[in-house]
């Protein structure tokens, strides 16, 4: 009970900070613009291809799916955008507290390190979730105008995938932020590592050896595929959740160790 | 209330706190005195569970700072030297946040905050962003935050630093008022502050306790012999020798006309005899005062002489060592 109250107080504090400064507005604004931009481009292409398919002499191939083409396509792109934006949300989480000295306030209040970390994680994740929701407004148009509205299930799992992959980015960024009192360093480290995890996925090649396969499976974006298609792929969900837990665990160890090393 | 046993903290090779032991009783105000870098802040950070000790133990309200930090933190209010505040929050929001994380129940929150605001007199800046406050106000917001949850123990690291003289007086009065109900440990390097607010003083230098007593006793003990300063108008040539003849007087100095400094045996009050003699001689007695060694002098004495040469327990009052060894 106290743990919940403490965590919610910390989440509220993070939100006050995000919305009391330009961070939240800039992040939301950029996200919404890019979401809208990708949506616009993808739907244009979809319309062109649909018309072409309809006009072909074979009476068109299989019907193009809004889910596969538009929703999944945009969400995929947004996962990459998240990779760029989330370091901005996480870099200050601990680094700023350290620089300001306010970490001492938190550390001497009756809070556990776990509560502090969860409060900050959920605070950042909450803002990220709000960003996702703001983008979903675009998809509402599909239901309104499309003759055959898209299925909602792939959309739901796609959004879940986007949330999970963002959670991984945030957990890693949170850990990086505990390592330094310099926000730029925290942000750059996070960004570099996230790019690394993205690139790992490019090694995915069915003909490659077991080791390469394994490393490729660590790529954060490779686990998006099935979820984006509407399959509730449990191994992928477990992978993301483990990644988040592991990131938060490292952050916890780092926060605790600072008390030891001093 | 606070028991510190043989506390040691090393940063790498550097020893910040070296075998410090002291106790603070319930309701007492303890002054923690020492030059900058003596280990005051480190000791306080250990007491507030911010840093773990390298060696030794510290217990607050019966809970070990290392074993049961949460219990300790619940009972301690703490302001570091530079108050830890969020510059982008206003005072009200900040105190509200602090009340929440300190576990003040929702129904008491408003009252407790109002109480702390009133005690620290920050009512007029409640809606101001902390980043825009002056140093003095920030210091007081830090203090308000510390007393917010009505903790049993208050640990204040230089609570009057950066305040103007009026605020200093008000803050000292507040701290004095907090003693009794709360147990207070306050650090400072301002000496009058200690004699004004604290019931007991621990003087620390280079990580070691060099003296521990009440301010009066410290003054008294280190005096060795009591010195009385006497001012008279119209003096006879025989006055100096007559003063010297009073029983209990060890030495008489006559630094300038009309002023005598009389050393008496320790524990012997010769003031009444002196007064009687002056009046009997038909002279005007202008001033008669016990010229004890001020806390300032004691402090300088304790912190500038070689600690190793002098055992940390300065409690047996090194006789007459007072004036001779002061190097500053």
Interface residues (C-beta under 8 A of the other chain):
Chain A: X2 X5 X6 X9 X10 X12 X13 X16 X17 X20 X21 X100 X101 X102 X103 X104 X105 X106 X107 X108 X109 X110 X111 X112 X259 X260 X262
Chain B: X11 X45 X48 X49 X50 X51 X52 X70 X73 X74 X76 X78 X80 X82 X84 X85 X86 X87 X88 X89 X93 X97 X98 X100 X101 X102 X103 X145
